[in-house]
Each structure stands twice: as structure tokens, then as C-alpha cells.
């Protein structure tokens, strides 16, 4: 099958920048491995600046440019599994584990989430298995609590895609502590959106809750655990222009009304 990657340019009229050369090298199967290695060196070079947080905007931008190239590798069907087999997502986890809210760190966090988001978009069970094995969910929950609105949105989307996979749903519901952690973070986000709604973020939150109702005991727990703000018309105006989100919310409320027989809260759940 022919590659969809762009062919190397034959334009020799000017000197290529290092980043441009790496793009061309990634397109060449013979040079791809070394190109990814060089990108990983660029990424790890700033680890020493994470704690204490001393990274500058220029340093953050340079790493984010390298991450953007990795996102291309993660997105492409011919290189996605090679990307996973090389354990490349692990290089990003240090950036997701930071707590600084300064712009250089937030930009780096968001770009790292973009790479993971590119992986989960394809609905590949092997991708979900890898991410679960490497504990991506706690890192996403951390961002959902402390990140910017955009970072929270991407992190919640990743958790949503994990839940939509059967293995991911089982992973989140097999242990009460995991389910409680997810429920606490989702509930806190719902409450925080009451002051100023973000339709896109709210939509991903609702989809996560709806997917949880596909698990019998999780559905029972949500009968008492679902935030009251999702039961009343608080977000009607926020969802006014999004019929699919409104439908998901209606289905969520229906499922928790009819889906369980013993009302258990998140903190009472035992699986």
C-alpha cells in the first residue's frame, strides 16, 4: 500500500532547518528511526527544567515543535504501532505530571495531550491497552483537576475514548478507588462549570457519565453520585446548540433512573 506521507522535497535552493530535516527524515522509512531518536533527545533535554519549574517560553516552544512532529507519527496508520512499540508516549508523561500553571508548562502539557489524543482517535484496542498499562488515566485526571480549560477538555476527551473501549470501561470500574477518583474529578468539573459553562468540555463530561451507565454497578452508583446540576436545567442554555449532547444527557438520566436497584454512592461502591 502506498504511503500517504508527503514525499521528500527536491528543493535544494535553501538550507533546511533541523526541524524541517526531521520531518523529511520521518517520511523516509530508512531514516525514520534515527529521526524519532533525535526528537526524543530534544524532548528529554528539558526534563531537568521541570522540577523546580524553570522552563522558559523559548525552551517550551522548541519541545512543543518536536512534540508536534511526534503527533504526526502517532496519527499516521503506518507509524502508529511503531510509535507505541518504541514506548514513545512515555516520554510525554513527565510533562503531564507537572503542576505549574505558567504558560510554558501549560503549552507543553496541552501539546503532550494532543499527541495522546491523536492516538486514541483511531479507536484501536491496542492503543487503549498500552495507555492503560502505562497509567495514562491518573495523569489525565490530574490535568482535569488542575489544567486550563483547553487542557481539561483534551484530557477529558482522552478519558472518554478510554471508557468507550470495553477494556477501558472494565479498568475504570473493576476497582472502587479508580471509579471514585474518576467520579470525584468529573463531579468537581461539573460544579466548576456552573459559574461559566464550556459546552465542549461539558459534552465530554456527559459522554463519560453516559458510558459509565453501561456498567451495571457503575450505573447503580450514579443514581446517587451524579451531580445535581446535571439533573436540573442548569446547563440547558449551554447545551442549546448541541442536540447530541442534549440527547446524551437525556439518555444518561434515563439510564440511572431505570438501571439500578440498590442506590450506591461513589464512596459506597464495592466491585
Number of C-alpha atoms within 10 A of each C-alpha: 4 4 10 10 14 10 10 13 7 6 8 7 6 6 9 12 9 8 15 12 14 21 21 18 18 23 20 16 11 10 13 18 15 14 21 22 13 13 18 18 14 17 20 14 11 16 14 11 14 16 11 9 16 14 18 13 14 10 15 20 16 15 22 21 17 21 24 15 18 24 22 16 25 25 20 17 13 14 17 19 17 14 20 17 11 12 12 16 21 14 15 20 19 14 23 23 15 21 17 17 14 12 14 19 23 22 20 24 28 22 25 25 29 21 21 22 21 18 26 23 13 14 13 12 15 12 19 23 15 15 20 17 10 14 12 21 22 17 17 24 20 17 27 24 17 15 22 16 15 15 24 22 24 23 30 26 24 25 26 23 22 26 23 19 17 13 14 21 22 13 17 22 22 16 13 17 16 15 22 20 16 22 24 18 17 23 19 14 17 22 16 11 16 13 8 9 17 16 19 17 21 22 21 21 23 22 21 25 24 25 19 26 23 16 17 14 21 30 27 25 27 27 23 15 21 21 17 13 14 19 13 9 10 13 19 11 11 20 20 11 11 13 10 12 21 18 12 18 21 15 15 26 20 13 18 23 14 11 20 18 13 11 16 19 17 22 15 12 19 15 11
